Amino acid sequence: MQINLIPKNGYVNPAHTLIRAFFNGKNESTLRAYRSDLENFKEYLGVNTLTESARLLIKSPHGQANLLALNYKTQMQKQGFKPTSINRRLSALRSLIQLANTLGMLSWKLEVKNEQVESYRDTSGPGESNFQKMIVANLKQRNKKIAVRNNGILRLLHDLGLRRSSVVNLDLSDLEIEQKRMWVTLKRRSQKKIKHLPDITLNALLKWIEIRGKEAGAMFTNFDHAQKGERLTCSIPQ
C-alpha cells in the first residue's frame, strides 16, 4: 500500500509524517497488524489519534521514552496479555522509533526488552502406557512412604511437565490447596509461576503431606539415614 507522505495543506508534522511513512508500502495484512498494535498503544496513552501517540513518544527525551514504553509493558502484563502479544506490540514501537531514527527525527532507540517467552517442550515422556507402568511399579515397592512420596513426584513430572529441578525446589508453602494450584520455579525465570493442579495430582500431594507433616520447608524430603528429612536433590531420590 502506497501512502502520500506530503499532506495536502503543505504543513509537515513530524509525527504525522512518521506514521504515514511507517505504514507506507506495507501489504494489507501487515498494515492491519501494525495498526492494531499501535492502536493499543494509543488507547494506553488515552489520545485520539496514532499521530498524537507518535508525537508524545518521539518528543520525549530518551529516558522518558523508555520509561513510557516500560510502563506500557507493565500495564499489559497486569492486564494478562500473553508474552507473545506484549513482545509484538513492543516490537511495533521499536520499529516506529527505528524509522524515526532513520529519518533523522531523533538519535536514540527504545531499549525496553521483550518478555521471556516460555518454550514448551515435548512432555509426553515415555508415553501414557509406560508412565502407568512406572506408577504401578513404584506403588509396589517395599517402603510405602517412599512410594507415596515418589508418586507425588511422578504426577508433577508427568501432569505438569515439570523439570526435576522445579520439583525438588518446591516448598510446602508453594501449594495452595483450596485454589488447587502451586507456585513453581521454571527454567530461566526468577519469579515463580502459577500451575493449576489436576485433581489426581493434588490428591497424590495430599497423601504425601499426610506422611511428611505440615511443617514448613521442602515439599519433598529424603529418607536417607544420614540426611533424613532434608530436601531432595536432582539425583535419584532416596
FIKOLZA-1660 file (N, C-alpha, C; in steps of 0.1 Angstrom, whole numbers, plus 5000, padded with zeros to 4 digits):
% residues 238
   i   px   py   pz ch aa at
   1 5008 4988 5000  A  M  N
   1 5000 5000 5000  A  M CA
   1 5009 5012 5000  A  M  C
   2 5007 5021 4991  A  Q  N
   2 5014 5034 4990  A  Q CA
   2 5006 5045 4996  A  Q  C
   3 5013 5053 5004  A  I  N
   3 5006 5065 5011  A  I CA
   3 5014 5077 5008  A  I  C
   4 5008 5088 5003  A  N  N
   4 5014 5100 5001  A  N CA
   4 5019 5106 5014  A  N  C
   5 5032 5109 5014  A  L  N
   5 5038 5114 5027  A  L CA
   5 5037 5129 5029  A  L  C
   6 5033 5136 5018  A  I  N
   6 5032 5151 5019  A  I CA
   6 5017 5155 5021  A  I  C
   7 5013 5160 5032  A  P  N
   7 4999 5164 5034  A  P CA
   7 4995 5175 5024  A  P  C
   8 4982 5175 5021  A  K  N
   8 4977 5184 5011  A  K CA
   8 4979 5199 5015  A  K  C
   9 4978 5202 5028  A  N  N
   9 4980 5216 5032  A  N CA
   9 4994 5221 5032  A  N  C
  10 5004 5212 5029  A  G  N
  10 5018 5216 5029  A  G CA
  10 5025 5216 5042  A  G  C
  11 5018 5216 5053  A  Y  N
  11 5024 5216 5066  A  Y CA
  11 5029 5202 5069  A  Y  C
  12 5042 5201 5073  A  V  N
  12 5048 5188 5076  A  V CA
  12 5049 5186 5091  A  V  C
  13 5040 5178 5096  A  N  N
  13 5040 5174 5110  A  N CA
  13 5049 5162 5112  A  N  C
  14 5060 5163 5120  A  P  N
  14 5069 5151 5120  A  P CA
  14 5062 5138 5125  A  P  C
  15 5053 5139 5134  A  A  N
  15 5047 5127 5139  A  A CA
  15 5037 5121 5128  A  A  C
  16 5030 5130 5121  A  H  N
  16 5022 5127 5110  A  H CA
  16 5030 5120 5099  A  H  C
  17 5041 5126 5096  A  T  N
  17 5050 5121 5085  A  T CA
  17 5055 5107 5089  A  T  C
  18 5059 5105 5102  A  L  N
  18 5064 5093 5107  A  L CA
  18 5054 5082 5106  A  L  C
  19 5041 5084 5110  A  I  N
  19 5031 5074 5109  A  I CA
  19 5028 5070 5095  A  I  C
  20 5027 5080 5086  A  R  N
  20 5024 5077 5072  A  R CA
  20 5036 5069 5066  A  R  C
  21 5048 5073 5069  A  A  N
  21 5060 5066 5063  A  A CA
  21 5060 5052 5069  A  A  C
  22 5056 5050 5081  A  F  N
  22 5057 5037 5088  A  F CA
  22 5047 5027 5081  A  F  C
  23 5036 5032 5077  A  F  N
  23 5026 5024 5070  A  F CA
  23 5028 5022 5055  A  F  C
  24 5036 5031 5050  A  N  N
  24 5038 5032 5035  A  N CA
  24 5045 5019 5030  A  N  C
  25 5039 5013 5019  A  G  N
  25 5045 5002 5012  A  G CA
  25 5042 4988 5018  A  G  C
  26 5035 4988 5029  A  K  N
  26 5032 4975 5036  A  K CA
  26 5019 4969 5030  A  K  C
  27 5019 4956 5029  A  N  N
  27 5007 4949 5024  A  N CA
  27 4996 4950 5034  A  N  C
  28 4984 4946 5030  A  E  N
  28 4972 4948 5038  A  E CA
  28 4973 4941 5052  A  E  C
  29 4978 4928 5052  A  S  N
  29 4978 4920 5064  A  S CA
  29 4988 4926 5074  A  S  C
  30 5000 4930 5069  A  T  N
  30 5010 4937 5077  A  T CA
  30 5005 4950 5083  A  T  C
  31 4998 4957 5074  A  L  N
  31 4993 4970 5078  A  L CA
  31 4983 4969 5089  A  L  C
  32 4974 4959 5088  A  R  N
  32 4964 4957 5098  A  R CA
  32 4970 4953 5112  A  R  C
  33 4981 4944 5111  A  A  N
  33 4987 4940 5123  A  A CA
  33 4994 4952 5130  A  A  C
  34 5002 4960 5123  A  Y  N
  34 5009 4971 5128  A  Y CA
  34 4999 4982 5134  A  Y  C
  35 4988 4984 5126  A  R  N
  35 4978 4994 5131  A  R CA
  35 4972 4989 5144  A  R  C
  36 4968 4977 5145  A  S  N
  36 4962 4971 5157  A  S CA
  36 4972 4973 5169  A  S  C
  37 4985 4971 5167  A  D  N
  37 4994 4972 5178  A  D CA
  37 4996 4987 5182  A  D  C
  38 4996 4996 5172  A  L  N
  38 4998 5010 5176  A  L CA
  38 4985 5016 5181  A  L  C
  39 4974 5010 5177  A  E  N
  39 4961 5015 5183  A  E CA
  39 4960 5011 5198  A  E  C
  40 4966 5000 5201  A  N  N
  40 4966 4996 5215  A  N CA
  40 4974 5006 5223  A  N  C
  41 4986 5010 5218  A  F  N
  41 4994 5020 5225  A  F CA
  41 4987 5033 5226  A  F  C
  42 4980 5037 5215  A  K  N
  42 4972 5049 5215  A  K CA
  42 4962 5049 5227  A  K  C
  43 4955 5038 5228  A  E  N
  43 4945 5037 5239  A  E CA
  43 4951 5037 5252  A  E  C
  44 4963 5031 5254  A  Y  N
  44 4970 5032 5267  A  Y CA
  44 4974 5047 5270  A  Y  C
  45 4977 5055 5260  A  L  N
  45 4981 5069 5263  A  L CA
  45 4968 5077 5265  A  L  C
  46 4957 5072 5260  A  G  N
  46 4944 5080 5262  A  G CA
  46 4943 5091 5252  A  G  C
  47 4949 5090 5240  A  V  N
  47 4948 5101 5230  A  V CA
  47 4939 5096 5219  A  V  C
  48 4936 5105 5209  A  N  N
  48 4926 5102 5199  A  N CA
  48 4931 5097 5186  A  N  C
  49 4944 5099 5183  A  T  N
  49 4949 5095 5170  A  T CA
  49 4963 5089 5172  A  T  C
  50 4967 5081 5161  A  L  N
  50 4980 5075 5161  A  L CA
  50 4991 5086 5160  A  L  C
  51 4988 5096 5153  A  T  N
  51 4997 5107 5152  A  T CA
  51 5001 5113 5165  A  T  C
  52 4990 5115 5174  A  E  N
  52 4993 5121 5187  A  E CA
  52 5001 5112 5196  A  E  C
  53 4998 5099 5195  A  S  N
  53 5006 5089 5203  A  S CA
  53 5021 5089 5198  A  S  C
  54 5023 5090 5185  A  A  N
  54 5036 5091 5180  A  A CA
  54 5043 5103 5184  A  A  C
  55 5036 5114 5184  A  R  N
  55 5042 5127 5188  A  R CA
  55 5046 5127 5203  A  R  C
  56 5038 5121 5211  A  L  N
  56 5042 5120 5226  A  L CA
  56 5054 5112 5228  A  L  C
  57 5056 5101 5219  A  L  N
  57 5067 5093 5220  A  L CA
  57 5080 5099 5215  A  L  C
  58 5079 5105 5203  A  I  N
  58 5092 5110 5197  A  I CA
  58 5096 5123 5203  A  I  C
  59 5087 5130 5210  A  K  N
  59 5091 5143 5216  A  K CA
  59 5098 5141 5229  A  K  C
  60 5096 5129 5235  A  S  N
  60 5102 5126 5248  A  S CA
  60 5117 5124 5248  A  S  C
  61 5124 5128 5258  A  P  N
  61 5138 5125 5259  A  P CA
  61 5140 5110 5260  A  P  C
  62 5152 5105 5257  A  H  N
  62 5155 5091 5256  A  H CA
  62 5150 5084 5269  A  H  C
  63 5154 5088 5280  A  G  N
  63 5150 5081 5293  A  G CA
  63 5135 5081 5295  A  G  C
  64 5128 5092 5292  A  Q  N
  64 5114 5093 5294  A  Q CA
  64 5106 5084 5285  A  Q  C
  65 5111 5083 5272  A  A  N
  65 5105 5074 5262  A  A CA
  65 5106 5059 5266  A  A  C
  66 5118 5056 5272  A  N  N
  66 5120 5042 5276  A  N CA
  66 5111 5039 5288  A  N  C
  67 5110 5049 5297  A  L  N
  67 5101 5047 5309  A  L CA
  67 5086 5046 5304  A  L  C
  68 5082 5054 5294  A  L  N
  68 5069 5053 5289  A  L CA
  68 5066 5039 5283  A  L  C
  69 5076 5033 5276  A  A  N
  69 5074 5020 5270  A  A CA
  69 5075 5009 5281  A  A  C
  70 5083 5011 5291  A  L  N
  70 5083 5002 5302  A  L CA
  70 5070 5002 5310  A  L  C
  71 5064 5013 5312  A  N  N
  71 5051 5014 5319  A  N CA
  71 5040 5007 5311  A  N  C
  72 5041 5009 5298  A  Y  N
  72 5032 5003 5288  A  Y CA
  72 5033 4988 5289  A  Y  C
  73 5045 4983 5289  A  K  N
  73 5047 4968 5291  A  K CA
  73 5042 4963 5304  A  K  C
  74 5044 4971 5315  A  T  N
  74 5039 4967 5328  A  T CA
  74 5024 4966 5328  A  T  C
  75 5018 4976 5322  A  Q  N
  75 5003 4976 5321  A  Q CA
  75 4998 4964 5314  A  Q  C
  76 5004 4961 5303  A  M  N
  76 5000 4949 5295  A  M CA
  76 5001 4936 5303  A  M  C
  77 5012 4935 5311  A  Q  N
  77 5014 4924 5320  A  Q CA
  77 5003 4923 5330  A  Q  C
  78 4999 4934 5336  A  K  N
  78 4988 4934 5346  A  K CA
  78 4975 4931 5340  A  K  C
  79 4973 4934 5327  A  Q  N
  79 4960 4931 5320  A  Q CA
  79 4960 4916 5316  A  Q  C
  80 4971 4909 5317  A  G  N
  80 4971 4895 5314  A  G CA
  80 4974 4891 5300  A  G  C
  81 4980 4900 5293  A  F  N
  81 4984 4897 5279  A  F CA
  81 4995 4887 5279  A  F  C
  82 4995 4878 5269  A  K  N
  82 5005 4868 5267  A  K CA
  82 5018 4875 5263  A  K  C
  83 5029 4869 5267  A  P  N
  83 5043 4874 5264  A  P CA
  83 5044 4877 5249  A  P  C
  84 5039 4868 5240  A  T  N
  84 5040 4869 5226  A  T CA
  84 5033 4882 5221  A  T  C
  85 5021 4885 5227  A  S  N
  85 5014 4897 5224  A  S CA
  85 5021 4910 5228  A  S  C
  86 5026 4909 5240  A  I  N
  86 5034 4920 5246  A  I CA
  86 5046 4923 5237  A  I  C
  87 5053 4913 5234  A  N  N
  87 5065 4914 5226  A  N CA
  87 5062 4920 5212  A  N  C
  88 5051 4915 5206  A  R  N
  88 5048 4920 5193  A  R CA
  88 5045 4935 5193  A  R  C
  89 5038 4940 5203  A  R  N
  89 5034 4954 5205  A  R CA
  89 5047 4962 5208  A  R  C
  90 5056 4957 5216  A  L  N
  90 5068 4964 5218  A  L CA
  90 5077 4965 5206  A  L  C
  91 5076 4954 5198  A  S  N
  91 5084 4954 5185  A  S CA
  91 5079 4965 5176  A  S  C
  92 5065 4967 5176  A  A  N
  92 5060 4977 5167  A  A CA
  92 5065 4991 5171  A  A  C
  93 5066 4993 5184  A  L  N
  93 5071 5006 5189  A  L CA
  93 5085 5008 5186  A  L  C
  94 5093 4997 5187  A  R  N
  94 5107 4998 5184  A  R CA
  94 5109 5001 5169  A  R  C
  95 5101 4994 5161  A  S  N
  95 5102 4997 5146  A  S CA
  95 5099 5011 5143  A  S  C
  96 5089 5017 5150  A  L  N
  96 5085 5030 5147  A  L CA
  96 5096 5040 5151  A  L  C
  97 5102 5038 5162  A  I  N
  97 5113 5046 5167  A  I CA
  97 5125 5044 5158  A  I  C
  98 5128 5032 5153  A  Q  N
  98 5139 5030 5144  A  Q CA
  98 5137 5038 5131  A  Q  C
  99 5125 5038 5126  A  L  N
  99 5122 5046 5114  A  L CA
  99 5124 5061 5117  A  L  C
 100 5120 5066 5129  A  A  N
 100 5122 5080 5132  A  A CA
 100 5137 5083 5133  A  A  C
 101 5144 5073 5138  A  N  N
 101 5159 5074 5138  A  N CA
 101 5165 5076 5124  A  N  C
 102 5160 5067 5115  A  T  N
 102 5164 5067 5101  A  T CA
 102 5161 5080 5094  A  T  C
 103 5150 5086 5098  A  L  N
 103 5145 5098 5092  A  L CA
 103 5151 5111 5098  A  L  C
 104 5160 5109 5108  A  G  N
 104 5167 5120 5114  A  G CA
 104 5158 5127 5124  A  G  C
 105 5147 5122 5129  A  M  N
 105 5139 5129 5138  A  M CA
 105 5144 5128 5153  A  M  C
 106 5152 5118 5155  A  L  N
 106 5158 5116 5169  A  L CA
 106 5170 5107 5167  A  L  C
 107 5178 5106 5178  A  S  N
 107 5191 5099 5177  A  S CA
 107 5192 5087 5187  A  S  C
 108 5180 5084 5193  A  W  N
 108 5181 5073 5203  A  W CA
 108 5171 5061 5198  A  W  C
 109 5172 5050 5205  A  K  N
 109 5163 5039 5202  A  K CA
 109 5157 5034 5215  A  K  C
 110 5145 5028 5214  A  L  N
 110 5139 5021 5226  A  L CA
 110 5147 5009 5230  A  L  C
 111 5149 5008 5243  A  E  N
 111 5157 4997 5248  A  E CA
 111 5150 4988 5258  A  E  C
 112 5136 4989 5258  A  V  N
 112 5129 4980 5267  A  V CA
 112 5129 4966 5261  A  V  C
 113 5132 4957 5269  A  K  N
 113 5134 4943 5265  A  K CA
 113 5121 4936 5264  A  K  C
 114 5121 4925 5256  A  N  N
 114 5109 4917 5255  A  N CA
 114 5107 4909 5267  A  N  C
 115 5095 4904 5268  A  E  N
 115 5091 4894 5279  A  E CA
 115 5098 4880 5275  A  E  C
 116 5102 4873 5286  A  Q  N
 116 5108 4860 5283  A  Q CA
 116 5096 4851 5280  A  Q  C
 117 5097 4844 5268  A  V  N
 117 5087 4835 5263  A  V CA
 117 5091 4821 5267  A  V  C
 118 5082 4814 5274  A  E  N
 118 5084 4801 5279  A  E CA
 118 5084 4791 5267  A  E  C
 119 5095 4784 5264  A  S  N
 119 5095 4775 5253  A  S CA
 119 5089 4761 5258  A  S  C
 120 5080 4756 5251  A  Y  N
 120 5073 4744 5255  A  Y CA
 120 5080 4732 5249  A  Y  C
 121 5083 4723 5257  A  R  N
 121 5090 4711 5253  A  R CA
 121 5080 4699 5251  A  R  C
 122 5084 4689 5245  A  D  N
 122 5076 4677 5244  A  D CA
 122 5076 4670 5257  A  D  C
 123 5065 4671 5264  A  T  N
 123 5065 4665 5278  A  T CA
 123 5058 4651 5278  A  T  C
 124 5056 4645 5266  A  S  N
 124 5049 4632 5266  A  S CA
 124 5057 4622 5273  A  S  C
 125 5071 4624 5274  A  G  N
 125 5079 4614 5282  A  G CA
 125 5078 4600 5276  A  G  C
 126 5077 4590 5284  A  P  N
 126 5078 4577 5280  A  P CA
 126 5065 4572 5274  A  P  C
 127 5055 4580 5273  A  G  N
 127 5042 4576 5268  A  G CA
 127 5033 4572 5280  A  G  C
 128 5019 4573 5277  A  E  N
 128 5010 4571 5288  A  E CA
 128 5011 4557 5293  A  E  C
 129 5012 4547 5285  A  S  N
 129 5012 4533 5289  A  S CA
 129 5024 4530 5298  A  S  C
 130 5036 4535 5294  A  N  N
 130 5048 4533 5302  A  N CA
 130 5048 4541 5315  A  N  C
 131 5041 4553 5314  A  F  N
 131 5040 4560 5327  A  F CA
 131 5032 4553 5337  A  F  C
 132 5021 4547 5332  A  Q  N
 132 5012 4540 5342  A  Q CA
 132 5020 4528 5347  A  Q  C
 133 5028 4522 5340  A  K  N
 133 5036 4511 5345  A  K CA
 133 5046 4516 5356  A  K  C
 134 5051 4527 5354  A  M  N
 134 5060 4533 5364  A  M CA
 134 5052 4536 5377  A  M  C
 135 5040 4541 5375  A  I  N
 135 5032 4544 5387  A  I CA
 135 5029 4531 5395  A  I  C
 136 5025 4520 5388  A  V  N
 136 5022 4507 5394  A  V CA
 136 5035 4502 5401  A  V  C
 137 5046 4502 5393  A  A  N
 137 5059 4496 5399  A  A CA
 137 5063 4504 5411  A  A  C
 138 5061 4517 5411  A  N  N
 138 5065 4525 5423  A  N CA
 138 5057 4521 5435  A  N  C
 139 5044 4520 5433  A  L  N
 139 5035 4518 5444  A  L CA
 139 5036 4503 5450  A  L  C
 140 5043 4495 5443  A  K  N
 140 5045 4481 5447  A  K CA
 140 5058 4480 5456  A  K  C
 141 5066 4490 5456  A  Q  N
 141 5079 4489 5463  A  Q CA
 141 5076 4487 5478  A  Q  C
 142 5087 4482 5485  A  R  N
 142 5085 4478 5499  A  R CA
 142 5082 4490 5508  A  R  C
 143 5090 4500 5507  A  N  N
 143 5088 4512 5516  A  N CA
 143 5076 4520 5511  A  N  C
 144 5065 4519 5518  A  K  N
 144 5053 4526 5513  A  K CA
 144 5054 4541 5514  A  K  C
 145 5062 4546 5524  A  K  N
 145 5063 4561 5525  A  K CA
 145 5070 4567 5513  A  K  C
 146 5081 4560 5509  A  I  N
 146 5088 4564 5497  A  I CA
 146 5079 4563 5485  A  I  C
 147 5071 4553 5484  A  A  N
 147 5062 4551 5473  A  A CA
 147 5052 4562 5471  A  A  C
 148 5047 4566 5483  A  V  N
 148 5037 4577 5483  A  V CA
 148 5044 4590 5478  A  V  C
 149 5056 4593 5484  A  R  N
 149 5063 4605 5480  A  R CA
 149 5067 4605 5465  A  R  C
 150 5072 4594 5460  A  N  N
 150 5076 4593 5446  A  N CA
 150 5064 4594 5437  A  N  C
 151 5052 4589 5442  A  N  N
 151 5040 4590 5434  A  N CA
 151 5037 4605 5431  A  N  C
 152 5038 4613 5442  A  G  N
 152 5036 4628 5440  A  G CA
 152 5046 4634 5431  A  G  C
 153 5058 4630 5431  A  I  N
 153 5069 4635 5422  A  I CA
 153 5065 4631 5408  A  I  C
 154 5062 4618 5406  A  L  N
 154 5059 4613 5392  A  L CA
 154 5047 4621 5386  A  L  C
 155 5037 4623 5395  A  R  N
 155 5025 4631 5390  A  R CA
 155 5028 4645 5385  A  R  C
 156 5037 4651 5393  A  L  N
 156 5041 4665 5389  A  L CA
 156 5049 4665 5376  A  L  C
 157 5058 4656 5375  A  L  N
 157 5067 4655 5363  A  L CA
 157 5058 4652 5351  A  L  C
 158 5048 4643 5352  A  H  N
 158 5040 4639 5341  A  H CA
 158 5029 4649 5338  A  H  C
 159 5021 4652 5349  A  D  N
 159 5009 4660 5347  A  D CA
 159 5011 4675 5344  A  D  C
 160 5022 4680 5350  A  L  N
 160 5025 4694 5347  A  L CA
 160 5037 4696 5338  A  L  C
 161 5044 4685 5334  A  G  N
 161 5055 4686 5325  A  G CA
 161 5067 4694 5332  A  G  C
 162 5069 4692 5345  A  L  N
 162 5079 4700 5352  A  L CA
 162 5093 4693 5350  A  L  C
 163 5103 4701 5352  A  R  N
 163 5117 4695 5352  A  R CA
 163 5120 4690 5367  A  R  C
 164 5130 4682 5368  A  R  N
 164 5133 4677 5381  A  R CA
 164 5137 4688 5390  A  R  C
 165 5144 4698 5385  A  S  N
 165 5149 4709 5394  A  S CA
 165 5137 4717 5399  A  S  C
 166 5126 4719 5391  A  S  N
 166 5114 4726 5395  A  S CA
 166 5108 4718 5407  A  S  C
 167 5107 4705 5406  A  V  N
 167 5101 4696 5416  A  V CA
 167 5108 4697 5429  A  V  C
 168 5122 4695 5429  A  V  N
 168 5129 4694 5441  A  V CA
 168 5130 4708 5448  A  V  C
 169 5128 4718 5441  A  N  N
 169 5129 4732 5447  A  N CA
 169 5115 4736 5453  A  N  C
 170 5105 4728 5452  A  L  N
 170 5092 4731 5457  A  L CA
 170 5092 4732 5473  A  L  C
 171 5085 4741 5478  A  D  N
 171 5083 4741 5493  A  D CA
 171 5068 4738 5496  A  D  C
 172 5065 4734 5508  A  L  N
 172 5051 4732 5511  A  L CA
 172 5043 4744 5510  A  L  C
 173 5049 4756 5512  A  S  N
 173 5042 4769 5511  A  S CA
 173 5038 4772 5497  A  S  C
 174 5044 4765 5487  A  D  N
 174 5041 4768 5473  A  D CA
 174 5027 4762 5469  A  D  C
 175 5022 4753 5477  A  L  N
 175 5010 4746 5474  A  L CA
 175 4998 4754 5480  A  L  C
 176 4988 4757 5472  A  E  N
 176 4976 4764 5476  A  E CA
 176 4964 4754 5474  A  E  C
 177 4961 4747 5485  A  I  N
 177 4952 4735 5483  A  I CA
 177 4938 4740 5479  A  I  C
 178 4932 4750 5485  A  E  N
 178 4919 4754 5482  A  E CA
 178 4918 4759 5467  A  E  C
 179 4928 4765 5462  A  Q  N
 179 4928 4770 5448  A  Q CA
 179 4932 4759 5438  A  Q  C
 180 4937 4748 5444  A  K  N
 180 4942 4737 5435  A  K CA
 180 4953 4742 5426  A  K  C
 181 4963 4748 5432  A  R  N
 181 4973 4753 5423  A  R CA
 181 4986 4753 5431  A  R  C
 182 4997 4756 5424  A  M  N
 182 5011 4755 5430  A  M CA
 182 5020 4766 5423  A  M  C
 183 5028 4772 5431  A  W  N
 183 5038 4782 5426  A  W CA
 183 5051 4774 5423  A  W  C
 184 5055 4775 5410  A  V  N
 184 5066 4767 5405  A  V CA
 184 5077 4776 5399  A  V  C
 185 5089 4773 5402  A  T  N
 185 5101 4780 5396  A  T CA
 185 5104 4773 5383  A  T  C
 186 5103 4780 5372  A  L  N
 186 5106 4774 5358  A  L CA
 186 5120 4778 5354  A  L  C
 187 5125 4771 5344  A  K  N
 187 5138 4774 5338  A  K CA
 187 5139 4788 5333  A  K  C
 188 5150 4795 5336  A  R  N
 188 5153 4809 5331  A  R CA
 188 5143 4819 5336  A  R  C
 189 5136 4816 5347  A  R  N
 189 5127 4826 5353  A  R CA
 189 5130 4828 5368  A  R  C
 190 5131 4840 5372  A  S  N
 190 5135 4843 5386  A  S CA
 190 5123 4843 5395  A  S  C
 191 5111 4845 5389  A  Q  N
 191 5099 4845 5397  A  Q CA
 191 5091 4832 5395  A  Q  C
 192 5084 4828 5405  A  K  N
 192 5076 4816 5404  A  K CA
 192 5063 4818 5396  A  K  C
 193 5058 4808 5390  A  K  N
 193 5046 4809 5382  A  K CA
 193 5036 4799 5386  A  K  C
 194 5023 4804 5385  A  I  N
 194 5012 4795 5390  A  I CA
 194 5010 4784 5380  A  I  C
 195 5008 4772 5386  A  K  N
 195 5005 4760 5378  A  K CA
 195 4992 4754 5385  A  K  C
 196 4982 4752 5377  A  H  N
 196 4969 4746 5383  A  H CA
 196 4971 4731 5383  A  H  C
 197 4966 4725 5393  A  L  N
 197 4968 4711 5396  A  L CA
 197 4955 4703 5392  A  L  C
 198 4957 4692 5384  A  P  N
 198 4945 4683 5382  A  P CA
 198 4942 4676 5396  A  P  C
 199 4930 4671 5397  A  D  N
 199 4926 4665 5410  A  D CA
 199 4935 4653 5414  A  D  C
 200 4939 4645 5404  A  I  N
 200 4947 4633 5406  A  I CA
 200 4961 4637 5412  A  I  C
 201 4966 4649 5407  A  T  N
 201 4979 4654 5411  A  T CA
 201 4978 4659 5425  A  T  C
 202 4968 4667 5428  A  L  N
 202 4966 4673 5441  A  L CA
 202 4964 4662 5451  A  L  C
 203 4956 4652 5448  A  N  N
 203 4954 4641 5458  A  N CA
 203 4967 4633 5461  A  N  C
 204 4975 4632 5451  A  A  N
 204 4988 4625 5453  A  A CA
 204 4997 4633 5463  A  A  C
 205 4996 4646 5461  A  L  N
 205 5004 4655 5470  A  L CA
 205 4999 4655 5484  A  L  C
 206 4985 4655 5485  A  L  N
 206 4979 4655 5499  A  L CA
 206 4982 4642 5506  A  L  C
 207 4983 4631 5499  A  K  N
 207 4987 4618 5506  A  K CA
 207 5001 4619 5511  A  K  C
 208 5010 4625 5503  A  W  N
 208 5024 4626 5507  A  W CA
 208 5025 4636 5519  A  W  C
 209 5017 4646 5520  A  I  N
 209 5017 4656 5531  A  I CA
 209 5013 4649 5544  A  I  C
 210 5004 4640 5543  A  E  N
 210 4999 4633 5555  A  E CA
 210 5011 4625 5561  A  E  C
 211 5020 4621 5553  A  I  N
 211 5032 4614 5558  A  I CA
 211 5043 4624 5562  A  I  C
 212 5045 4634 5553  A  R  N
 212 5056 4644 5555  A  R CA
 212 5053 4652 5567  A  R  C
 213 5041 4656 5570  A  G  N
 213 5037 4666 5580  A  G CA
 213 5036 4679 5574  A  G  C
 214 5031 4689 5582  A  K  N
 214 5027 4702 5577  A  K CA
 214 5037 4713 5581  A  K  C
 215 5049 4709 5586  A  E  N
 215 5059 4719 5590  A  E CA
 215 5065 4725 5577  A  E  C
 216 5069 4738 5579  A  A  N
 216 5074 4745 5567  A  A CA
 216 5087 4738 5562  A  A  C
 217 5090 4741 5549  A  G  N
 217 5102 4736 5544  A  G CA
 217 5100 4729 5530  A  G  C
 218 5110 4721 5526  A  A  N
 218 5109 4715 5513  A  A CA
 218 5097 4706 5512  A  A  C
 219 5091 4706 5500  A  M  N
 219 5079 4697 5498  A  M CA
 219 5084 4683 5498  A  M  C
 220 5095 4679 5491  A  F  N
 220 5099 4666 5490  A  F CA
 220 5112 4664 5498  A  F  C
 221 5112 4655 5508  A  T  N
 221 5124 4652 5516  A  T CA
 221 5128 4638 5514  A  T  C
 222 5141 4635 5518  A  N  N
 222 5146 4622 5516  A  N CA
 222 5144 4613 5528  A  N  C
 223 5147 4600 5526  A  F  N
 223 5146 4590 5537  A  F CA
 223 5160 4584 5540  A  F  C
 224 5170 4590 5534  A  D  N
 224 5184 4585 5537  A  D CA
 224 5187 4586 5552  A  D  C
 225 5193 4576 5557  A  H  N
 225 5196 4576 5572  A  H CA
 225 5205 4587 5576  A  H  C
 226 5215 4591 5567  A  A  N
 226 5224 4601 5571  A  A CA
 226 5219 4615 5570  A  A  C
 227 5209 4617 5560  A  Q  N
 227 5204 4630 5558  A  Q CA
 227 5188 4630 5558  A  Q  C
 228 5182 4622 5566  A  K  N
 228 5168 4621 5566  A  K CA
 228 5161 4634 5569  A  K  C
 229 5151 4637 5561  A  G  N
 229 5143 4649 5563  A  G CA
 229 5148 4661 5555  A  G  C
 230 5159 4659 5548  A  E  N
 230 5164 4671 5540  A  E CA
 230 5158 4671 5526  A  E  C
 231 5159 4682 5520  A  R  N
 231 5154 4684 5507  A  R CA
 231 5161 4674 5497  A  R  C
 232 5152 4669 5488  A  L  N
 232 5158 4660 5477  A  L CA
 232 5166 4669 5468  A  L  C
 233 5176 4662 5461  A  T  N
 233 5183 4669 5450  A  T CA
 233 5179 4663 5437  A  T  C
 234 5185 4667 5426  A  C  N
 234 5182 4662 5413  A  C CA
 234 5187 4648 5410  A  C  C
 235 5194 4643 5420  A  S  N
 235 5199 4629 5418  A  S CA
 235 5187 4619 5421  A  S  C
 236 5189 4606 5420  A  I  N
 236 5179 4596 5422  A  I CA
 236 5174 4598 5437  A  I  C
 237 5161 4599 5439  A  P  N
 237 5155 4601 5452  A  P CA
 237 5159 4589 5461  A  P  C
 238 5161 4592 5474  A  Q  N
 238 5163 4581 5484  A  Q CA
 238 5153 4582 5496  A  Q  C
% end
